[in-house]
Amino acid sequence: MSKKKHEPKFHIAKRDALDWWKSWLIRICAVAAALIVCALVTVVLTGENPIGVYVKMFEGAFGTKRRIWSLVQNIAMLLCVSLAVTPAFKMRFWNIGAEGQVLAGGLATAACMILFGNKLPSVALYALMIITSCLAGAVWAVIPAFFRANWKTNETLFTLMMNYIAIQLVSYFTYIWSVPKGSGQIGVINQSTRSGWMPSLGGYDYLLNILVVAGLTVFMFVYLRSSKQGYEISVVGESENTARYVGIDVKKVIIRTMLLSGAICGIAGLLLVSGTDHTITRDTAAGRGFTAIMVSWLAKFNPLYMVLTSFLIVFLQKGAIEISTTFGLNSSFSDILTGIIIFFIIGSEFFINYTIKVHNSKKGEKES
């Protein structure tokens, strides 16, 4: 006697590509749901009015002109690192080493400012800073790329290891260049002469940084969408065997792409040291190398969408800081709210890419 086979009540299937507006509608609904959950958590844990919490979050990002400029500057820096990791991730090269590559570029910039700040003309100094920062970031990225291309090493572990080496190098030179000697802190570099500082435009210190990142965003969008090299990156990411079959030199593409990725990380280090902090510490990258991975992935590796995802992440960070300060809460609570919102946004990608089908033995399947 044969047993009757029971079909599962639910199963998950890959969804056909949605229209862009449907995808963004799902994301907006996810954010709205996250805000409702955050409101409930706020009432239960703190007893504060959730509307007041959200108002303070908004004020933390947009409350004053200075805060707005700080918000845009932080968006630009996060976006710059996100642009850097995007070609590698689109190629399915899991570059977890952007943190170290940014520090390498920042260290090269700081070295130029300290060693040559008062010895070279401004034009020559800026040229040297740009070249050395790009070169340092590119070298830091191409080392794991070379091993991955030739011996199939694990790029995730390799690039992660390079982060720790970069951190220790920065710590070492911070001690060597510390002021006063042995303090372990460099302090503001060339504070009196401002040699090597990015010039302000129209009285705005961060404007040049923002314009540079805007230019990089346009470049990366065109590079990935319209260039031959961008096409090769896409093919290698889909299948290395297919790439070889159509005549693409996979090793060359991997190394070339990581050179570009590292060079842009080097530019991020340059902008942070020369244009923002005017010093170098082991925390100069401030976790942007890891946050950039989420920014790039949420934007589906589209540089223009990364502007929006970078804004969202930075807005949440700024708002969380304001909440902690205003209501006397520790940073853990603000991190909880940020984590809930990001969790819902990431979860919304599931419903964009997959559909849940309900099996009905009498009526067939229904999508939900």
C-alpha atoms as one frame of an Amber mdcrd trajectory, in Angstrom:
protein
   0.000   0.000   0.000   1.622   3.280  -1.120   1.756   6.225   1.216   0.307
   9.511   0.080   2.983  12.139  -0.392   2.206  15.404   1.377   3.290  18.640
  -0.239   4.715  21.314   2.111   2.193  23.997   2.965   4.690  26.780   2.229
   7.769  26.994   0.076  10.064  29.780  -1.070  10.685  30.521  -4.733  12.912
  32.992  -6.530  10.886  36.026  -7.576  11.042  37.541 -11.055  12.700  40.957
 -11.154  10.385  43.575  -9.664   9.846  47.035 -11.066  12.093  49.548  -9.331
   9.172  51.348  -7.715   7.820  48.123  -6.222  11.240  47.356  -4.736  11.457
  50.773  -3.134   7.860  50.534  -1.902   8.784  47.338  -0.048  11.813  49.080
   1.482   9.717  52.076   2.556   7.174  49.760   4.171  10.023  47.997   5.971
  11.287  51.308   7.371   7.763  52.228   8.508   7.390  48.856  10.242  10.801
  49.307  11.868   9.801  52.714  13.246   6.666  51.193  14.784   8.691  48.432
  16.446  11.234  50.999  17.667   8.408  53.053  19.165   7.150  50.030  21.103
  10.655  49.201  22.316  11.166  52.822  23.400   7.976  52.853  25.475   8.696
  49.488  27.100  12.384  50.095  27.941  12.485  53.817  28.719   8.949  55.131
  29.058   9.858  58.042  26.787   7.481  59.388  24.171   8.618  57.721  20.906
   7.576  60.784  18.874   9.917  62.900  20.962  12.693  60.375  20.387  12.210
  60.554  16.621  12.147  64.363  16.712  15.475  64.362  18.553  16.853  61.890
  16.044  15.963  64.296  13.249  17.428  67.250  15.157  20.646  65.322  15.696
  21.161  65.243  11.936  19.538  68.495  10.776  19.228  70.646  13.913  21.848
  73.218  12.964  23.799  74.276   9.891  26.933  72.779  11.406  25.183  69.455
  11.938  23.973  69.432   8.349  27.503  69.970   7.038  28.812  67.284   9.389
  26.080  64.930   8.139  26.951  65.547   4.475  30.672  65.185   5.190  30.154
  61.830   6.915  27.887  60.658   4.101  30.600  61.564   1.602  33.296  59.657
   3.493  31.157  56.538   3.914  30.101  56.759   0.272  33.740  57.036  -0.839
  34.682  53.779   0.910  31.494  52.131  -0.395  32.439  53.095  -3.948  35.850
  51.540  -3.357  34.567  48.101  -2.287  31.823  47.944  -4.940  33.908  46.802
  -7.970  35.456  44.018  -5.895  32.136  42.826  -4.512  30.502  42.957  -7.925
  33.338  40.692  -9.062  32.557  38.377  -6.108  35.917  39.209  -4.547  35.040
  39.597  -0.876  37.228  42.554   0.054  36.899  42.899   3.826  40.096  44.933
   3.952  38.833  48.422   3.115  39.503  49.486   6.694  43.191  48.704   6.324
  43.386  50.168   2.825  41.929  53.464   4.078  44.431  53.495   6.943  47.290
  52.791   4.507  46.247  55.758   2.379  45.806  57.944   5.452  49.205  56.933
   6.813  50.874  57.834   3.511  49.125  61.220   3.567  50.161  61.892   7.151
  53.762  60.966   6.317  53.834  63.481   3.475  52.335  66.200   5.671  54.778
  65.574   8.533  57.951  65.010   6.515  57.422  67.455   3.647  54.728  69.843
   4.873  57.072  72.787   5.331  59.612  71.822   2.673  57.623  71.547  -0.568
  55.428  74.046  -2.413  51.712  73.438  -1.912  51.132  72.114  -5.441  53.997
  69.623  -5.180  52.898  68.568  -1.691  49.298  67.925  -2.762  50.487  65.978
  -5.812  52.768  63.859  -3.623  49.956  63.217  -1.125  47.545  62.109  -3.856
  50.073  59.793  -5.513  51.334  58.185  -2.300  47.872  57.713  -0.760  46.506
  56.059  -3.918  49.631  53.933  -4.220  49.545  52.854  -0.571  45.882  51.858
  -0.742  46.407  50.056  -4.058  49.395  48.096  -2.745  47.474  47.106   0.370
  44.635  45.793  -1.814  46.681  44.124  -4.563  48.650  41.857  -2.204  45.636
  39.634  -1.356  44.423  39.992  -4.964  47.720  38.611  -6.295  47.541  35.573
  -4.030  43.847  35.028  -4.833  44.443  35.272  -8.587  47.420  32.905  -8.617
  46.859  30.455  -5.781  43.134  30.706  -4.952  43.753  31.864  -1.390  40.806
  32.952   0.742  40.509  36.683   0.105  38.156  37.226   3.053  40.708  36.074
   5.622  43.627  37.624   3.743  42.099  41.099   3.477  40.907  40.894   7.082
  44.451  40.064   8.182  45.768  43.074   6.262  43.490  45.291   8.367  45.295
  44.313  11.555  48.702  44.881   9.989  47.636  48.371   8.873  46.305  49.183
  12.343  49.600  48.179  13.956  51.614  50.157  11.402  49.559  53.250  12.176
  50.035  52.639  15.913  53.795  52.339  15.417  54.187  55.529  13.412  51.786
  57.364  15.699  54.241  56.638  18.496  57.255  57.620  16.365  55.678  60.939
  15.305  53.872  61.620  18.587  53.826  65.122  20.061  55.116  65.341  22.730
  57.460  62.438  22.155  56.207  59.196  23.654  52.642  60.430  24.197  51.239
  58.146  21.513  49.237  61.010  19.978  50.292  62.992  16.910  47.845  65.827
  17.473  46.850  68.225  14.719  49.450  68.100  11.932  50.881  71.449  10.766
  48.306  73.370  12.782  50.126  76.683  12.509  50.938  76.551   8.783  48.084
  74.278   7.589  50.510  72.715   5.118  48.837  69.770   3.421  45.348  70.680
   4.646  42.674  70.459   1.994  41.726  74.028   1.035  38.269  75.308   1.922
  35.947  76.403  -0.876  33.608  79.328  -0.335  34.421  79.245   3.370  33.297
  75.612   3.746  36.000  73.251   5.006  34.329  70.043   3.801  33.083  71.178
   0.417  36.125  69.949  -1.521  35.813  66.502   0.059  32.154  66.346  -0.958
  32.885  67.426  -4.533  35.669  64.832  -4.885  33.353  62.046  -3.709  30.579
  63.304  -6.011  32.998  63.080  -8.925  34.035  59.568  -7.884  30.370  58.537
  -7.710  29.733  59.620 -11.288  32.972  57.989 -12.433  32.163  54.674 -10.756
  28.614  54.647 -12.153  29.895  55.142 -15.708  32.822  52.764 -15.178  30.655
  49.871 -13.985  27.754  50.446 -16.382  29.372  51.573 -19.626  33.049  50.583
 -19.795  34.631  47.399 -21.089  36.337  46.879 -17.761  33.033  47.192 -15.952
  31.575  44.548 -18.267  34.497  42.235 -17.536  33.960  42.697 -13.802  30.312
  41.635 -14.211  31.217  38.556 -16.253  33.906  37.432 -13.805  31.433  37.931
 -10.963  28.834  35.756 -12.674  31.222  32.938 -13.542  35.000  32.798 -13.830
  34.721  29.808 -16.163  32.409  31.733 -18.488  34.808  34.672 -18.403  37.703
  32.448 -19.443  35.581  30.873 -22.178  34.872  34.265 -23.769  38.536  35.196
 -23.614  38.699  37.381 -20.498  41.961  37.226 -18.522  40.494  36.564 -15.070
  43.768  37.097 -13.193  44.259  40.449 -14.868  40.708  41.545 -14.055  41.056
  40.564 -10.387  44.338  42.407  -9.912  43.241  45.456 -11.929  39.963  45.747
 -10.049  41.628  45.496  -6.652  44.186  48.113  -7.670  41.274  50.454  -8.407
  39.459  49.502  -5.210  42.546  50.079  -3.073  43.380  53.369  -4.803  39.918
  54.777  -4.024  40.297  53.617  -0.404  43.592  55.498  -0.430  41.734  58.617
  -1.592  39.303  58.138   1.308  42.292  58.027   3.674  43.657  61.186   2.071
  40.354  63.040   2.507  39.995  61.914   6.122  43.514  62.902   7.153  44.027
  66.010   5.013  40.462  67.254   4.700  38.689  66.264   7.909  40.784  65.175
  10.895  44.195  66.697  10.049  45.777  63.866  11.992  46.082  60.075  11.902
  45.087  57.502  14.519  44.268  53.808  14.397  40.578  54.826  14.500  40.706
  57.196  11.526  38.680  54.809   9.342  36.139  54.507  12.207  34.650  51.232
  10.978  33.671  52.662   7.588  35.427  49.776   5.837  32.904  47.343   7.302
  29.836  49.609   7.163  30.592  50.258   3.480  29.937  46.582   2.729  26.343
  46.940   3.913  25.910  50.240   2.057  27.114  48.701  -1.200  25.058  45.530
  -0.832  21.826  47.343   0.054  22.259  49.527  -3.032  22.719  46.443  -5.251
  26.188  47.754  -6.192  24.634  50.807  -7.863  26.736  53.911  -7.037  23.768
  56.264  -7.340  21.631  54.246  -4.925  24.593  54.198  -2.535  24.021  57.898
  -1.933  20.657  56.991  -0.382  21.921  54.037   1.650  24.901  56.062   2.914
  22.510  58.829   3.969  20.319  56.345   5.824  23.198  54.807   7.782  24.794
  58.144   8.713  21.415  59.677   9.617  20.737  56.794  12.001  24.187  57.141
  13.576  23.829  60.896  14.094  20.308  60.535  15.415  21.342  57.764  17.798
  24.048  59.972  19.307  21.540  62.800  19.862  19.054  60.440  21.515  21.677
  59.179  23.947  22.743  62.726  24.846  19.282  64.285  25.214  17.558  61.543
  27.181  20.574  60.507  29.242  20.548  57.003  27.790  23.652  54.974  27.160
  24.812  54.267  23.639  23.453  50.727  23.809  19.853  51.928  23.513  20.566
  54.013  20.437  22.396  51.036  18.952  19.298  48.908  19.592  17.115  51.298
  17.593  19.658  51.510  14.785  19.983  47.725  14.704  16.211  47.230  14.513
  15.862  49.612  11.574  18.792  48.089   9.680  17.445  44.589  10.397  14.102
  45.460   8.810  15.797  47.049   5.801  17.992  44.000   5.236  14.982  41.722
   5.777  13.031  43.588   3.120  15.541  42.362   0.543  14.189  38.851   1.100
  10.715  39.889  -0.033  12.198  41.747  -3.000  14.097  38.694  -4.222  11.844
  35.835  -3.114   8.179  34.996  -2.863   6.414  32.654  -0.426   4.033  30.270
  -2.149   1.168  28.668  -0.253   0.188  25.210  -1.483  -3.474  24.334  -1.563
  -4.211  20.778  -2.671  -7.546  21.830  -4.130  -6.757  25.206  -5.677  -3.025
  24.900  -6.367  -0.476  27.473  -5.282  -0.952  31.048  -4.249   1.754  33.670
  -3.980   2.141  35.962  -1.008
